[in-house]
Amino acid sequence: MRQVLDELQRRRARAEAGGGEQRIAAQHARGKLTARERIDLLLDEGSFEEFDMLVEHRSTAFGMDKTKIPGDGVVTGWGTINGRTVFVFSKDFTVFGGSLSEAHAGKITKVQDLALKMRAPIIGLYDAGGARIQEGVAALGGYAEVFRRNVEASGVIPQISVIMGPCAGGDVYSPAMTDFIVMVRDTSYMFVTGPDVVKTVTNETVTAEELGGARIHTTKSSIADVAFDNDLEALLQVRRLVDFLPANNTDGPPQWPSFDDVARGTASLETLVPENPNKPYDIKEAIEKIVDEGDIFEIQGAFAKNIVTAFARIDGRTIGVVANQPMVLAGVLDSDASRKAARFVRFCDAFEIPILTFVDVPGFLPGTAQEQGGLIKHGAKLLFAYAQCTVPLVTIITRKAFGGAYDVMASKHIGADVNYAWPTAQIAVMGAKGAVEIIFRKDVGDADKITELTRDYEARFLSPFVAAERGYVDEVIMPRDTRRLVARTLAMLRAKKSERPWRKHDNIPL
Ligand code: HXC
């Protein structure tokens, strides 16, 4: 027994040492933590239970039979975040660059299978160079097994990927199929092929940062949802994100204690919307004043800033917030904003998270760049996403709800349950001046007449009342009552049942 215990100790110590002191020092010198240090920060203290610590690869080519490290470049297991079970795998860059062998893949698929069986979230911490090159097709097959499980779990359990080092190949494709990608600034990169391959194939010289750094992926490609300054901050923020998410697609949002009175008035919102309809204001101020403790977790906050997508809570339960942002491009809907919001809406719907939508939108963005870039299809994604929702949808029109964008932004007609308008709401096909210049084109030279007609149009349409008279908004409300009403309405809608006809799956315009 003694001998076996000693042997176990020895093997464990070997696994815990990863790629060895030198490589760990290099990892630290780059400002990165090790795979195990990351898990310790992510999970509740002492809650991590490890699997497969002693697994080794089975390859023999290229001298690999002489280089075996127990654990084989990934630490896997489960633990808790604020008491709730999550499954985790953490790539160890110090062991073969975190690359994936057949055995390494088996460790990941084991926790993927368990996470799905237990209907609990899975979090992958990535710092790895993709399929292990020495293994060839065995590693490729291993990755495909991981990919298949990513897809199987999609819409059933939340999957979060945290990119914490240079990631290539399968180590970007697997994250791409998960729900959220978090990056670390200056130390993490995502690309299908790295700068060296780019140079060889296209003769283009590019840095890792330009090719796939956090700035590119959070502002331009929109592949990453959010980025933080270092490993510690990223992991603590992932804990925060997990607190907002349901464990799976049937449990519903978690209920946390809230010390913020649901009946609290929001009177200061009455001065938020400027009198001049062309003046911007910050919709995030409205969101923060309405939700519990002003606490929001923004998704894709650095991309398509003309729409805000964020998790928040009302009465301690998670909601998804989608809001046009008048501060950026007057809150117009363009291709990027439509895609961003569509993906968020679909996540919320898949995981039974009610959606609160704030509308102040002058319409879709006109122009060749948008049209040639597929605005019709991208706008249709958001329309489709809202129309297929079965979760409670509550909408507040704060100001402009113009044209097709009125329909798209969780209007009554596409299935929203309760639609409110502030007295400042303007619901029309378009702004008054544009409308008059089209209907009275022959009078455009007559400035007085155009001014008079514009005023007439404004009086007739640029108010919430025409829509309210038709029941398209359920009530015109005082901004001060918004939090109370949203809370009561969401509580009422908790029992919502919405059946859709059977289909294999829908055909959202991709
Ligand atoms: C085996 C690998 C490896 C890999 C890195 N290493 N990637 N070993 N297989 N895929 C090893 C290196 O040999 C090195 O070992 C150590 O990890 C650290 O790597 P460095 O190159 O020194 O680090 P760095 O300069 O930071 O560059 C990191 C990197 C780069 C950008 C990830 O290593 C890289 O480009 N690797 C190859 C990426 C790739 O093409 N992967 C295959 C993708 S195909 P030593 O012993 O020298 O320290 C794929 C299939 C999925 O993934 C298909 C998707 C659809």
Boltz pocket constraint, residues with backbone or C-beta under 6 A from the ligand:
constraints:
  - pocket:
      binder: B
      contacts: [[A, 93], [A, 95], [A, 96], [A, 97], [A, 98], [A, 99], [A, 100], [A, 128], [A, 129], [A, 130], [A, 131], [A, 132], [A, 133], [A, 134], [A, 140], [A, 143], [A, 166], [A, 167], [A, 168], [A, 169], [A, 170], [A, 171], [A, 173], [A, 192], [A, 193], [A, 194]]
      max_distance: 6.0
